[in-house]
Amino acid sequence: MCGIVGYVGRKDCADVLINALSKLEYRGYDSAGIAVFENNSIKVEKSKGRLANLVEKMKNDGKPEGHVGIGHTRWATHGEPSDINSHPHGNKRVTIVHNGIIENYKQIKDFLIREGYSFVSETDTETVAKLLDYYYNGNPIETISRVVSEIKGSYALGIMFRDFPDTIYAVRKECPLIVGIGNGENFIASDVPAILQYTRDYYLIEQNEIAIVKENSVKVCDIHGEEIEKELQTADWDEDAAEKGGFEHFMLKEIYEQPNAVKTTITPRIVDGLPDFASDGIDAGKLASYHQIFIVACGTAMHAGMVGKYVIEKMARVPVIVDCASEFRYREPLLTDKDLVIVISQSGETADTLAVLKLAKAMKTSTLAIVNVKGSSIAREADHVIYTHAGPEISVASTKAYMVQVSVMYLIAFALSRAVGRITDEQCRELTDELKNIPDAIGKAIELKDKCQYAASKLINAESLLYIGRGLDYALSMEGSLKLKEISYIHSESYAAGELKHGTISLITDGMPVIAVATQKSIVEKTISNIKEVKARGAMVILVCGPDIEVEEEIADIIIRLPKVDDVLMPMVAAVPLQLVAYYTSVLKGCDVDKPRNLAKSVTVE
């Protein structure tokens, strides 16, 4: 959720922190702030709202001058967005920035009040800052160790002690944290994009490890102060990959990057024309041995799992249960050691999904993670990992991460179907060859942008709309609806087309938009019948369909015809116009496409 950074070096610290925070603002933009060592004291500047507000404030107040500091961009949890609730928090002796949630902050706060401390904010973070001050004995490591033994919840903390003006300290539990290794300068950050302008080398900080970061040295120790040897990691993408590259928004750039992202993800996993996960340490025969598969994820990743469910059950005839992570973990799921849990997460840090993974492992159930970020918490916890190769995805609304997740689900479905004997090697090669051609089809779908923009122009005044589809088209319509509502703020719901007459059709009024997806020829007649039902009640229909779907022109106000691909792979192509419709609707309404209100990219708290 929130983003934290820290810098120790010879550059202007405030400038480095602001630049680094600009690369993390997708993690939260309710407020921003920095703290810098200046003239033997810690100077704090912070402001409600976007990072630009902080920059403007410092033009008037003067920015802190120094070479050591920490910074924060906030997604509000405890306490409304305000200047006072903005991070950093602390006092003259200790100042911190925090990503996460402290679950027992109320008990800590009550204790500290009894000890004579007063509080100015509503945040859980201020209690940690005051607790550090309470236990501070002149030894930062001992102090941090004492505090982390008492706080419960999730956290990544950047900490400054006034008595150590050449050092920043950092510690984590659950929330992501890296230490960037530069030349005569070092960093802490929540995510790699923050440091790419300065270095691609970094250490991954594990649970309750404490980093001591100085200008020319980095030491990592456990809570007992014992030094830990760390393996140096190198980011496999550069700064340009995290920039807009001439596009107006990151979302549009990432839509255009989808063909290459899919190609990069699937190519290493196709050997002799067949799906092959040997490089990931996964044996298709083992996949075939599981009694049932659970796919658990959140939001867009769960929708990718829905596509996987349809394809795996249809082709391999293996039962698949898809559930949202926040519900799955609390309903006492019936897992056994004969099942497989597949978790999907772009960041690899999604809190609810990570909790499901840990639950599955505790129940001796095999786990497989599909993630985009190497070395992420989920990747490190899972029995097996399939890394997607989407590169950095900066826009809060996921596009290319969804597409590569779906492409992996297809490869799994093909491999599993072959392993259980439901398809022959020849049939598997034909399907895999079709998948290899999908990047070109996605590129052709992007060329439909003008038609999608026209369709979007018909939605900007809508208060509510529906997405409908059947089978794979229903799974796809759920993702289309989510994209539209999260960035355009138009109320939108997705319904299985056949369920309309069981209640939802009562919502249809004259001119109400309905976006229908009809790509599956085996059930298209039934979907067309449902479209006629809403059209007869006055709906304005936008139809997304395959090139050879025969429909009467009057059945829809706008028809977007897709490039030709096999029906089973249509979700990968049909997703593109739905993404573009959502994008252009948001643009035409004047919304902030990449940073929709109340949302953050990486949900690292429950």
C-alpha positions as semicolon CSV with decimal commas, in nm:
position;residue;x (nm);y (nm);z (nm)
1;M;0,000;0,000;0,000
2;C;0,220;0,288;0,121
3;G;0,566;0,344;-0,025
4;I;0,877;0,412;0,180
5;V;1,224;0,521;0,070
6;G;1,551;0,618;0,232
7;Y;1,882;0,761;0,112
8;V;2,236;0,792;0,246
9;G;2,499;0,946;0,017
10;R;2,642;1,274;-0,111
11;K;2,356;1,392;-0,332
12;D;2,089;1,637;-0,226
13;C;1,879;1,403;-0,012
14;A;1,547;1,582;-0,057
15;D;1,576;1,567;-0,436
16;V;1,661;1,195;-0,429
17;L;1,373;1,117;-0,193
18;I;1,120;1,312;-0,400
19;N;1,237;1,143;-0,719
20;A;1,221;0,799;-0,558
21;L;0,875;0,867;-0,416
22;S;0,752;0,971;-0,760
23;K;0,825;0,614;-0,873
24;L;0,627;0,473;-0,580
25;E;0,324;0,703;-0,581
26;Y;0,118;0,421;-0,733
27;R;0,138;0,262;-0,387
28;G;-0,061;0,546;-0,233
29;Y;-0,120;0,916;-0,288
30;D;-0,319;1,040;0,009
31;S;-0,016;1,227;0,140
32;A;0,362;1,246;0,112
33;G;0,648;1,350;0,336
34;I;1,023;1,340;0,393
35;A;1,259;1,369;0,689
36;V;1,621;1,477;0,644
37;F;1,913;1,519;0,882
38;E;1,989;1,893;0,878
39;N;2,226;2,070;1,118
40;N;2,226;1,788;1,377
41;S;1,847;1,766;1,384
42;I;1,578;1,589;1,186
43;K;1,375;1,825;0,968
44;V;1,035;1,700;0,850
45;E;0,825;1,828;0,560
46;K;0,492;1,662;0,475
47;S;0,164;1,743;0,309
48;K;-0,178;1,599;0,241
49;G;-0,249;1,492;-0,117
50;R;-0,023;1,413;-0,408
51;L;0,353;1,435;-0,404
52;A;0,323;1,753;-0,612
53;N;0,163;1,920;-0,309
54;L;0,471;1,844;-0,102
55;V;0,701;1,977;-0,372
56;E;0,499;2,298;-0,391
57;K;0,499;2,334;-0,013
58;M;0,877;2,304;-0,001
59;K;0,911;2,581;-0,257
60;N;0,757;2,809;0,004
61;D;0,898;2,656;0,325
62;G;1,236;2,563;0,186
63;K;1,336;2,200;0,140
64;P;1,548;2,024;0,403
65;E;1,919;2,036;0,323
66;G;2,121;1,723;0,393
67;H;2,247;1,390;0,268
68;V;2,058;1,136;0,484
69;G;1,682;1,094;0,500
70;I;1,363;0,891;0,463
71;G;1,041;0,949;0,269
72;H;0,686;0,822;0,245
73;T;0,384;0,823;0,016
74;R;0,065;0,722;0,194
75;W;-0,244;0,514;0,133
76;A;-0,453;0,603;0,437
77;T;-0,561;0,330;0,680
78;H;-0,561;0,471;1,035
79;G;-0,665;0,834;1,023
80;E;-0,804;1,036;0,735
81;P;-0,570;1,196;0,482
82;S;-0,436;1,513;0,643
83;D;-0,111;1,701;0,703
84;I;-0,098;1,576;1,062
85;N;-0,162;1,211;0,974
86;S;0,100;1,222;0,699
87;H;0,430;1,043;0,754
88;P;0,707;1,076;0,875
89;H;0,614;1,052;1,243
90;G;0,826;1,088;1,554
91;N;0,998;1,339;1,776
92;K;1,339;1,499;1,817
93;R;1,510;1,165;1,893
94;V;1,340;0,917;1,656
95;T;1,158;0,963;1,324
96;I;1,003;0,686;1,113
97;V;0,811;0,606;0,797
98;H;0,588;0,298;0,787
99;N;0,410;0,076;0,538
100;G;0,161;-0,165;0,691
101;I;-0,081;-0,188;0,982
102;I;-0,003;-0,225;1,352
103;E;-0,284;-0,436;1,492
104;N;-0,215;-0,375;1,862
105;Y;-0,150;-0,002;1,832
106;K;-0,438;0,086;2,068
107;Q;-0,287;-0,113;2,356
108;I;0,055;0,040;2,286
109;K;-0,093;0,389;2,268
110;D;-0,280;0,347;2,598
111;F;0,040;0,224;2,763
112;L;0,244;0,517;2,633
113;I;-0,018;0,770;2,741
114;R;0,005;0,627;3,091
115;E;0,382;0,676;3,065
116;G;0,335;1,044;2,988
117;Y;0,343;1,050;2,606
118;S;0,096;1,256;2,405
119;F;-0,017;1,200;2,048
120;V;-0,098;1,444;1,771
121;S;-0,215;1,209;1,493
122;E;-0,473;0,933;1,453
123;T;-0,222;0,692;1,299
124;D;-0,097;0,357;1,422
125;T;0,248;0,463;1,300
126;E;0,291;0,733;1,563
127;T;0,262;0,467;1,835
128;V;0,561;0,283;1,687
129;A;0,765;0,604;1,675
130;K;0,685;0,680;2,037
131;L;0,753;0,320;2,143
132;L;1,096;0,342;1,980
133;D;1,160;0,661;2,174
134;Y;1,040;0,498;2,497
135;Y;1,278;0,203;2,467
136;Y;1,569;0,395;2,316
137;N;1,884;0,323;2,516
138;G;2,148;0,461;2,282
139;N;2,168;0,131;2,090
140;P;1,942;0,137;1,781
141;I;1,958;-0,239;1,717
142;E;1,858;-0,328;2,070
143;T;1,584;-0,068;2,060
144;I;1,442;-0,188;1,729
145;S;1,456;-0,551;1,846
146;R;1,264;-0,466;2,162
147;V;0,996;-0,281;1,967
148;V;0,940;-0,545;1,696
149;S;0,899;-0,806;1,968
150;E;0,601;-0,609;2,100
151;I;0,421;-0,483;1,790
152;K;0,177;-0,708;1,603
153;G;0,075;-0,672;1,243
154;S;0,258;-0,593;0,922
155;Y;0,528;-0,337;0,870
156;A;0,821;-0,208;0,674
157;L;0,989;0,066;0,874
158;G;1,248;0,326;0,781
159;I;1,398;0,471;1,100
160;M;1,625;0,765;1,183
161;F;1,785;0,820;1,525
162;R;1,907;1,174;1,594
163;D;2,221;1,033;1,761
164;F;2,323;0,854;1,437
165;P;2,304;1,121;1,166
166;D;2,497;0,915;0,910
167;T;2,268;0,611;0,922
168;I;1,918;0,495;0,842
169;Y;1,775;0,173;0,982
170;A;1,506;-0,049;0,834
171;V;1,314;-0,358;0,939
172;R;1,022;-0,551;0,791
173;K;0,753;-0,807;0,861
174;E;0,510;-0,908;0,584
175;C;0,550;-0,580;0,392
176;P;0,816;-0,563;0,116
177;L;1,151;-0,392;0,166
178;I;1,472;-0,377;-0,033
179;V;1,809;-0,212;0,024
180;G;1,960;-0,059;-0,289
181;I;2,337;-0,080;-0,326
182;G;2,498;0,212;-0,508
183;N;2,843;0,361;-0,553
184;G;2,909;0,582;-0,251
185;E;2,536;0,587;-0,178
186;N;2,277;0,338;-0,056
187;F;1,898;0,324;-0,036
188;I;1,595;0,159;0,118
189;A;1,269;0,126;-0,075
190;S;0,940;-0,061;-0,089
191;D;0,993;-0,154;-0,454
192;V;1,262;-0,162;-0,721
193;P;1,133;0,124;-0,944
194;A;1,223;0,374;-0,670
195;I;1,597;0,310;-0,708
196;L;1,635;0,231;-1,078
197;Q;1,765;0,578;-1,164
198;Y;2,056;0,518;-0,926
199;T;2,122;0,142;-0,918
200;R;1,984;-0,194;-1,025
201;D;2,156;-0,385;-0,742
202;Y;1,977;-0,457;-0,418
203;Y;1,930;-0,689;-0,121
204;L;1,595;-0,844;-0,033
205;I;1,528;-0,796;0,338
206;E;1,365;-1,096;0,504
207;Q;1,123;-1,106;0,796
208;N;1,253;-0,923;1,104
209;E;1,594;-0,860;0,954
210;I;1,736;-0,519;1,043
211;A;1,928;-0,319;0,782
212;I;2,188;-0,065;0,888
213;V;2,248;0,161;0,588
214;K;2,538;0,405;0,565
215;E;2,696;0,592;0,274
216;N;2,964;0,331;0,205
217;S;2,832;0,024;0,381
218;V;2,523;-0,187;0,437
219;K;2,495;-0,437;0,720
220;V;2,201;-0,670;0,775
221;C;2,151;-0,847;1,106
222;D;1,888;-1,047;1,290
223;I;1,704;-0,915;1,594
224;H;1,988;-1,043;1,813
225;G;2,240;-0,830;1,626
226;E;2,405;-1,124;1,450
227;E;2,519;-1,025;1,100
228;I;2,357;-1,201;0,803
229;E;2,520;-1,259;0,466
230;K;2,292;-1,143;0,185
231;E;2,285;-1,242;-0,181
232;L;2,302;-0,943;-0,414
233;Q;2,009;-0,922;-0,657
234;T;2,007;-0,734;-0,988
235;A;1,687;-0,598;-1,144
236;D;1,634;-0,740;-1,493
237;W;1,472;-0,422;-1,625
238;D;1,605;-0,070;-1,640
239;E;1,477;0,277;-1,561
240;D;1,320;0,323;-1,906
241;A;1,085;0,031;-1,839
242;A;0,933;0,226;-1,549
243;E;0,881;0,548;-1,751
244;K;0,588;0,647;-1,975
245;G;0,798;0,642;-2,291
246;G;0,593;0,907;-2,472
247;F;0,251;0,769;-2,379
248;E;0,006;0,998;-2,202
249;H;-0,052;0,745;-1,926
250;F;0,117;0,434;-1,792
251;M;-0,204;0,238;-1,846
252;L;-0,202;0,304;-2,220
253;K;0,168;0,222;-2,240
254;E;0,110;-0,104;-2,058
255;I;-0,179;-0,198;-2,289
256;Y;0,057;-0,152;-2,583
257;E;0,323;-0,361;-2,408
258;Q;0,097;-0,664;-2,382
259;P;0,199;-0,844;-2,703
260;N;0,565;-0,842;-2,605
261;A;0,489;-0,929;-2,241
262;V;0,290;-1,237;-2,344
263;K;0,557;-1,344;-2,588
264;T;0,831;-1,304;-2,326
265;T;0,628;-1,503;-2,073
266;I;0,530;-1,802;-2,287
267;T;0,833;-1,847;-2,515
268;P;1,071;-1,996;-2,254
269;R;0,796;-2,239;-2,152
270;I;0,737;-2,390;-2,495
271;V;0,981;-2,665;-2,591
272;D;0,944;-2,869;-2,910
273;G;0,604;-2,710;-2,960
274;L;0,471;-2,826;-2,623
275;P;0,421;-2,654;-2,287
276;D;0,720;-2,724;-2,065
277;F;0,769;-2,595;-1,711
278;A;1,093;-2,780;-1,647
279;S;1,281;-2,450;-1,617
280;D;1,040;-2,362;-1,335
281;G;1,102;-2,697;-1,165
282;I;0,746;-2,814;-1,235
283;D;0,661;-3,157;-1,374
284;A;0,336;-3,191;-1,572
285;G;0,299;-3,546;-1,444
286;K;0,291;-3,414;-1,089
287;L;0,028;-3,160;-1,189
288;A;-0,187;-3,447;-1,312
289;S;-0,170;-3,624;-0,976
290;Y;-0,370;-3,367;-0,780
291;H;-0,733;-3,444;-0,702
292;Q;-0,847;-3,085;-0,730
293;I;-0,701;-2,741;-0,782
294;F;-0,777;-2,424;-0,588
295;I;-0,697;-2,093;-0,756
296;V;-0,692;-1,811;-0,503
297;A;-0,623;-1,444;-0,573
298;C;-0,764;-1,092;-0,544
299;G;-0,923;-0,856;-0,797
300;T;-0,785;-0,878;-1,148
301;A;-0,564;-1,176;-1,061
302;M;-0,873;-1,367;-0,949
303;H;-1,036;-1,293;-1,285
304;A;-0,732;-1,445;-1,456
305;G;-0,791;-1,747;-1,233
306;M;-1,153;-1,763;-1,351
307;V;-1,033;-1,798;-1,709
308;G;-0,799;-2,071;-1,589
309;K;-1,084;-2,255;-1,419
310;Y;-1,299;-2,260;-1,734
311;V;-1,017;-2,382;-1,955
312;I;-0,874;-2,642;-1,713
313;E;-1,215;-2,793;-1,635
314;K;-1,324;-2,790;-1,998
315;M;-1,006;-2,943;-2,137
316;A;-0,848;-3,146;-1,856
317;R;-1,170;-3,234;-1,666
318;V;-0,996;-3,161;-1,337
319;P;-1,213;-2,982;-1,077
320;V;-1,103;-2,625;-1,007
321;I;-1,232;-2,394;-0,733
322;V;-1,166;-2,021;-0,766
323;D;-1,201;-1,797;-0,463
324;C;-1,102;-1,452;-0,349
325;A;-0,820;-1,471;-0,098
326;S;-0,986;-1,253;0,165
327;E;-1,276;-1,501;0,192
328;F;-1,094;-1,828;0,133
329;R;-0,865;-1,804;0,434
330;Y;-1,151;-1,746;0,678
331;R;-1,395;-2,015;0,568
332;E;-1,193;-2,315;0,688
333;P;-1,126;-2,450;0,338
334;L;-1,122;-2,824;0,284
335;L;-0,762;-2,870;0,175
336;T;-0,570;-3,197;0,168
337;D;-0,221;-3,310;0,076
338;K;-0,366;-3,438;-0,252
339;D;-0,471;-3,091;-0,368
340;L;-0,288;-2,801;-0,530
341;V;-0,334;-2,435;-0,437
342;I;-0,238;-2,189;-0,710
343;V;-0,202;-1,830;-0,591
344;I;-0,175;-1,542;-0,836
345;S;-0,034;-1,197;-0,757
346;Q;0,135;-0,933;-0,970
347;S;0,340;-0,791;-0,685
348;G;0,389;-1,113;-0,493
349;E;0,312;-0,915;-0,178
350;T;-0,070;-0,917;-0,168
351;A;-0,146;-0,965;0,202
352;D;-0,456;-1,187;0,177
353;T;-0,302;-1,402;-0,094
354;L;0,017;-1,445;0,107
355;A;-0,193;-1,551;0,406
356;V;-0,369;-1,815;0,194
357;L;-0,033;-1,948;0,083
358;K;0,082;-1,984;0,442
359;L;-0,246;-2,152;0,537
360;A;-0,211;-2,403;0,254
361;K;0,145;-2,488;0,352
362;A;0,036;-2,537;0,714
363;M;-0,223;-2,786;0,589
364;K;0,044;-2,975;0,389
365;T;-0,115;-2,874;0,058
366;S;0,114;-2,822;-0,240
367;T;0,143;-2,461;-0,354
368;L;0,223;-2,291;-0,684
369;A;0,264;-1,915;-0,718
370;I;0,222;-1,713;-1,037
371;V;0,389;-1,377;-0,972
372;N;0,561;-1,098;-1,160
373;V;0,813;-0,978;-0,902
374;K;1,118;-1,194;-0,845
375;G;1,211;-1,256;-0,485
376;S;0,875;-1,131;-0,357
377;S;0,727;-1,273;-0,037
378;I;0,484;-1,504;-0,217
379;A;0,756;-1,627;-0,451
380;R;0,977;-1,713;-0,156
381;E;0,702;-1,891;0,038
382;A;0,557;-2,109;-0,240
383;D;0,668;-2,463;-0,318
384;H;0,690;-2,374;-0,686
385;V;0,695;-2,042;-0,870
386;I;0,612;-1,941;-1,225
387;Y;0,743;-1,593;-1,290
388;T;0,560;-1,387;-1,547
389;H;0,764;-1,142;-1,748
390;A;0,542;-0,836;-1,764
391;G;0,813;-0,598;-1,647
392;P;0,710;-0,313;-1,417
393;E;0,340;-0,232;-1,411
394;I;0,295;0,118;-1,272
395;S;-0,069;0,198;-1,343
396;V;-0,297;0,092;-1,059
397;A;-0,537;-0,066;-1,309
398;S;-0,373;-0,390;-1,415
399;T;-0,360;-0,477;-1,785
400;K;-0,043;-0,653;-1,897
401;A;-0,006;-0,837;-1,565
402;Y;-0,355;-0,981;-1,618
403;M;-0,267;-1,082;-1,973
404;V;0,049;-1,270;-1,879
405;Q;-0,129;-1,439;-1,588
406;V;-0,395;-1,564;-1,830
407;S;-0,128;-1,684;-2,072
408;V;0,032;-1,893;-1,795
409;M;-0,309;-2,038;-1,707
410;Y;-0,347;-2,152;-2,068
411;L;-0,005;-2,320;-2,067
412;I;-0,096;-2,498;-1,743
413;A;-0,431;-2,607;-1,890
414;F;-0,267;-2,743;-2,205
415;A;0,007;-2,924;-2,014
416;L;-0,240;-3,070;-1,766
417;S;-0,481;-3,182;-2,038
418;R;-0,199;-3,361;-2,216
419;A;-0,070;-3,515;-1,892
420;V;-0,409;-3,664;-1,800
421;G;-0,461;-3,794;-2,153
422;R;-0,747;-3,567;-2,252
423;I;-0,562;-3,433;-2,557
424;T;-0,294;-3,586;-2,777
425;D;0,053;-3,445;-2,833
426;E;-0,063;-3,327;-3,177
427;Q;-0,367;-3,148;-3,034
428;C;-0,151;-2,992;-2,765
429;R;0,094;-2,865;-3,025
430;E;-0,191;-2,712;-3,225
431;L;-0,324;-2,530;-2,919
432;T;0,022;-2,417;-2,815
433;D;0,090;-2,290;-3,166
434;E;-0,235;-2,090;-3,147
435;L;-0,116;-1,940;-2,818
436;K;0,216;-1,843;-2,978
437;N;0,018;-1,640;-3,233
438;I;-0,181;-1,455;-2,967
439;P;0,067;-1,162;-2,933
440;D;-0,001;-1,072;-3,298
441;A;-0,376;-1,095;-3,238
442;I;-0,345;-0,872;-2,931
443;G;-0,161;-0,619;-3,147
444;K;-0,447;-0,623;-3,398
445;A;-0,699;-0,577;-3,117
446;I;-0,510;-0,266;-3,001
447;E;-0,569;-0,123;-3,350
448;L;-0,940;-0,112;-3,258
449;K;-0,863;0,185;-3,033
450;D;-1,062;0,438;-3,238
451;K;-1,376;0,227;-3,218
452;C;-1,319;0,179;-2,847
453;Q;-1,280;0,553;-2,797
454;Y;-1,607;0,609;-2,979
455;A;-1,778;0,352;-2,756
456;A;-1,629;0,524;-2,450
457;S;-1,782;0,854;-2,559
458;K;-2,125;0,695;-2,515
459;L;-2,052;0,599;-2,155
460;I;-1,922;0,919;-1,996
461;N;-2,265;1,039;-1,880
462;A;-2,381;0,700;-1,757
463;E;-2,453;0,657;-1,388
464;S;-2,455;0,278;-1,407
465;L;-2,407;0,000;-1,659
466;L;-2,392;-0,376;-1,693
467;Y;-2,147;-0,620;-1,850
468;I;-2,288;-0,956;-1,959
469;G;-2,150;-1,277;-2,103
470;R;-2,158;-1,655;-2,071
471;G;-1,880;-1,901;-1,990
472;L;-1,539;-1,757;-2,072
473;D;-1,714;-1,437;-2,178
474;Y;-1,861;-1,403;-1,829
475;A;-1,516;-1,438;-1,673
476;L;-1,394;-1,172;-1,912
477;S;-1,688;-0,941;-1,846
478;M;-1,602;-0,942;-1,474
479;E;-1,258;-0,806;-1,557
480;G;-1,400;-0,550;-1,800
481;S;-1,643;-0,425;-1,539
482;L;-1,372;-0,394;-1,275
483;K;-1,149;-0,195;-1,511
484;L;-1,424;0,052;-1,591
485;K;-1,543;0,113;-1,237
486;E;-1,199;0,148;-1,082
487;I;-1,072;0,421;-1,314
488;S;-1,386;0,599;-1,440
489;Y;-1,590;0,580;-1,115
490;I;-1,900;0,471;-1,306
491;H;-2,099;0,209;-1,118
492;S;-2,066;-0,112;-1,313
493;E;-2,158;-0,474;-1,250
494;S;-2,099;-0,797;-1,437
495;Y;-2,365;-1,064;-1,465
496;A;-2,386;-1,404;-1,625
497;A;-2,613;-1,327;-1,919
498;G;-2,849;-1,612;-1,837
499;E;-2,909;-1,469;-1,490
500;L;-3,051;-1,139;-1,612
501;K;-3,413;-1,250;-1,602
502;H;-3,374;-1,373;-1,244
503;G;-3,381;-1,018;-1,116
504;T;-3,116;-0,795;-1,270
505;I;-3,307;-0,711;-1,586
506;S;-3,531;-0,493;-1,369
507;L;-3,245;-0,241;-1,363
508;I;-3,255;-0,184;-1,739
509;T;-3,391;0,158;-1,827
510;D;-3,405;0,350;-2,151
511;G;-3,054;0,434;-2,272
512;M;-2,874;0,238;-1,999
513;P;-2,544;0,103;-2,137
514;V;-2,492;-0,273;-2,151
515;I;-2,161;-0,410;-2,271
516;A;-2,207;-0,764;-2,401
517;V;-1,926;-1,007;-2,477
518;A;-2,004;-1,286;-2,723
519;T;-1,703;-1,479;-2,851
520;Q;-1,795;-1,842;-2,778
521;K;-1,972;-1,990;-3,082
522;S;-2,108;-2,290;-2,889
523;I;-2,330;-2,066;-2,673
524;V;-2,351;-1,750;-2,880
525;E;-2,718;-1,799;-2,970
526;K;-2,815;-1,796;-2,604
527;T;-2,605;-1,485;-2,541
528;I;-2,764;-1,312;-2,841
529;S;-3,105;-1,396;-2,696
530;N;-3,007;-1,225;-2,370
531;I;-2,882;-0,922;-2,561
532;K;-3,217;-0,897;-2,737
533;E;-3,388;-0,901;-2,398
534;V;-3,200;-0,595;-2,273
535;K;-3,226;-0,421;-2,609
536;A;-3,605;-0,465;-2,605
537;R;-3,610;-0,282;-2,271
538;G;-3,424;0,021;-2,404
539;A;-3,058;-0,062;-2,335
540;M;-2,781;0,099;-2,536
541;V;-2,574;-0,209;-2,630
542;I;-2,204;-0,225;-2,706
543;L;-2,122;-0,572;-2,840
544;V;-1,772;-0,721;-2,837
545;C;-1,768;-1,033;-3,052
546;G;-1,562;-1,257;-3,276
547;P;-1,523;-1,181;-3,648
548;D;-1,748;-1,468;-3,758
549;I;-2,027;-1,424;-3,505
550;E;-2,343;-1,362;-3,706
551;V;-2,561;-1,095;-3,549
552;E;-2,827;-0,864;-3,682
553;E;-2,700;-0,507;-3,700
554;E;-2,992;-0,374;-3,496
555;I;-2,906;-0,600;-3,203
556;A;-2,639;-0,355;-3,088
557;D;-2,569;0,016;-3,116
558;I;-2,196;-0,041;-3,148
559;I;-2,026;-0,364;-3,256
560;I;-1,654;-0,418;-3,193
561;R;-1,533;-0,717;-3,393
562;L;-1,219;-0,894;-3,278
563;P;-0,937;-1,054;-3,475
564;K;-0,989;-1,422;-3,545
565;V;-0,843;-1,672;-3,296
566;D;-0,954;-2,005;-3,155
567;D;-1,260;-1,965;-2,931
568;V;-1,080;-2,101;-2,627
569;L;-0,818;-1,823;-2,653
570;M;-1,066;-1,542;-2,719
571;P;-1,042;-1,397;-2,364
572;M;-0,686;-1,282;-2,433
573;V;-0,794;-1,086;-2,739
574;A;-1,133;-0,966;-2,614
575;A;-0,972;-0,823;-2,299
576;V;-0,801;-0,553;-2,505
577;P;-1,107;-0,354;-2,623
578;L;-1,253;-0,377;-2,272
579;Q;-0,930;-0,227;-2,136
580;L;-0,935;0,045;-2,401
581;V;-1,302;0,130;-2,342
582;A;-1,228;0,171;-1,970
583;Y;-0,917;0,376;-2,045
584;Y;-1,083;0,618;-2,286
585;T;-1,391;0,655;-2,066
586;S;-1,166;0,763;-1,780
587;V;-0,971;1,002;-2,004
588;L;-1,286;1,159;-2,148
589;K;-1,425;1,209;-1,798
590;G;-1,103;1,379;-1,688
591;C;-1,019;1,118;-1,424
592;D;-0,666;1,037;-1,309
593;V;-0,619;0,717;-1,508
594;D;-0,306;0,585;-1,340
595;K;-0,397;0,685;-0,984
596;P;-0,768;0,627;-0,925
597;R;-0,906;0,757;-0,598
598;N;-0,889;0,541;-0,287
599;L;-0,684;0,271;-0,460
600;A;-0,323;0,159;-0,445
601;K;-0,130;-0,082;-0,662
602;S;0,008;-0,329;-0,412
603;V;-0,233;-0,425;-0,132
604;T;0,001;-0,529;0,146
605;V;-0,252;-0,496;0,429
606;E;-0,582;-0,676;0,494
